[in-house]
Amino acid sequence: MTQTSDSVDGAQCPFARANTIGDIGKLLRSRTAVTHDPYLFANYREDPVNGEINVREFLGASMMYTEGPSHRSRRKLLNPLVRADALSGIREDIVLPEADRLLAQRLAEPDADGLRRLDLVEFLERVFIHFTAKLIGLIDVDTDDRLALLASFAGPIAAGTSSGYLKDRDEVNRKALAAKAHYVEDFFTPSLRWHEQQRRRIEAGEIAETDVPDSLLKMGAAHLAPEWRDAENLVVESTLLFAASVGTSTQSIVHTIDMLQNWFVEHPDDVARKTDPTFLLNCLQEIIRMRAPFAPYQTRRSLEENTLSDGTRVHPNQELHIEYVLANRDTELFGEDANVFNPRRQSPGDGTPRYGVGFGLGAHQCYGLRVVVGNDGKGGVHVELLRKLMAAGARPDPGRPPVELKKDMSKFLAEDIPRYLQYWIIVDR
């Protein structure tokens, strides 16, 4: 099925929609069929001014929007940061202790009505920002004030990376650029200078390589990738990791808790399973199937002739909309209730995982897949965070409705996928 759209250079060109798992796999697993084009993702054709800002400031220099050797070499360098032993350290030494500390701090005193509340979005961003700071290699992030300041940049920067799908794009980009400028001045530049200083000490034999924890900025200071010799490129690389690791992780857990409330009302027998890790992993994967990547579609540019399963011809240089959300609602694969949340759903049985293509496919499959599902497929840090929250009786606060980012709904073909700015919960302890 095709629709008409302008191409990046302004010429009229039809775009094709890939919205079956078979078609998406065919296109994204091929190294020759499609390529990333950050100008398409930034909706440059509709808004050249804001599109140029998004590409220059947030997208173009990242490995996530490049192909071939440039992408593969940087991905290979960064992969060890999420290998099995690294993930164990992330979970046990960073994320879970920070969650315990923040829960105790936030819930120390009840409100006037005797109930304990917290903003789940703010709480999770604070938890994940600690992990992200270590992943990037930021220094001086060990106090509450510094972590709160860093966390305050997460939402605006994440919105800036995907403002092409949002309303009030001028304002979104204004806030994103301001947050990025503060992030660079307050965190990135001092941290890069520190890593460059440590690199000189390593090369002089004053300290060992292992004395400096592995991180993006450690690799950048060593110029392990030619792209990272330019500090501006390294900034973009870090802000994309920042946006992805904090924003997506936060939203997936918030959506899971949101969906579980109605599920428990309709399936009271499952309340007893609310802290069971297998059940919670199934819930999390169901959310990723239904709503990830929390955008209506992703874009690619076609490089060669192809025919989709519905007979649509795809031509070289054609724009493609990869509609993960619609593909993951395929009733033939996921059942007649594919449009509803069902953590009891059986796996399709054809090799398709429970989460469908929610993590993407091919060379650009989500870098954080193992962080979420674990190296053994039995759940990672997100499941453990869910267990803590569910054990504490976390439930939506009916007196404080969620606050959502305003989206351009003309681009959402399946349903409105909320991106929460605030989500208040009541917690028993």
Disulfide bonds with the S-S distance in Angstrom:
none
